[in-house]
Amino acid sequence: MLTALYVPANRPDRFGKAVAAGPDLVVFDLEDAVPVDDKVAARGWAVAWIAAFTGRTPVEVRVNAPGTPWIEDDLAALAAVPAVRVRMPKVESADDIRWVLDRVPSARITALIETPLGLERAFEIATADPRVIAVALGEADLASSLGVDGPDGLAWARGRLVSASRAAGLGAPMMSVYPHVDDEEGLRRTSLAGRALGFVGRTAIHPRQLPTIIECFTPSATQVADAAALLAAVEKAGFTEGGVIVLPDGRMADPDMLGRAREITNLMTQIDR
């Protein structure tokens, strides 16, 4: 999964367009993108559309944050949707995850880490329950809480999230949004920096950002060729545990190196579908 696209839940005219834009995941936003006066209507539109949707694109709902006047009603409405994906903002503990699952037992949760406390507990949150399927950063709120400016200030937090996600067995996480819709170069620059830190894919706030995200997170031809060469050499050598082989280009390789090669190969398979 390389791309996710937010769509404001108070704009039902955009729901179908968001799916048609071709992201790997559509996120209906009940939180930041929706004015207070529209919260109730937005919830109804989102739940009704998802319940009737028969397409193949996964759909997730970002609910309002814990402690707000709308969260209980958000979760009550989503409880009626089978196997609903819930994007939970401002998660700070495993108890926050269990609180959601008590209300929506069928939920699959993406936990948004947006505070220093949540960041410190990222692994605890990621392993709170098997129904946690992903963790992600809410970078605007996190940067404000940390008192940092720019991508350099978030580099450690980003690395911490990648490590927690990997350690929890969730795989590589997706990057947070790039808020400047008209700044394609900034989107590309920060996406490549995120890729170097171990992120796979990114969430977008506008369909025009999707091609750049795909470009940045698609493995290079060299990476694909190297992965294929490694897997072929290992298969030819017939070993899966222990030992070392020498690749045709002279590099030493062992079975522990196979994970990344398989990830690249699997990712390209998904992209080519």
Secondary structure, 3 states (H helix, E strand, C coil): CCEEEEEECCCHHHHHHHHHCCCCEEEEECCCCCCHHHHHHHHHHHHHHHHHCCCCCCEEEECCCCCCCCHHHHHHHHCCCCCCEEEECCCCCHHHHHHHHHHCCCCEEEEEECCHHHHHCHHHHHCCCCCEEEEEECHHHHHHHHCCCHHHHHHHHHHHHHHHHHHCCCCCCCECCCCCCCCHHHHHHHHHHHHHHCCCCEEECCHHHHHHHHHHHCCCHHHHHHHHHHHHHHHHHCCCCCCCEECCCCCEECHHHHHHHHHHHHHHHHHHC
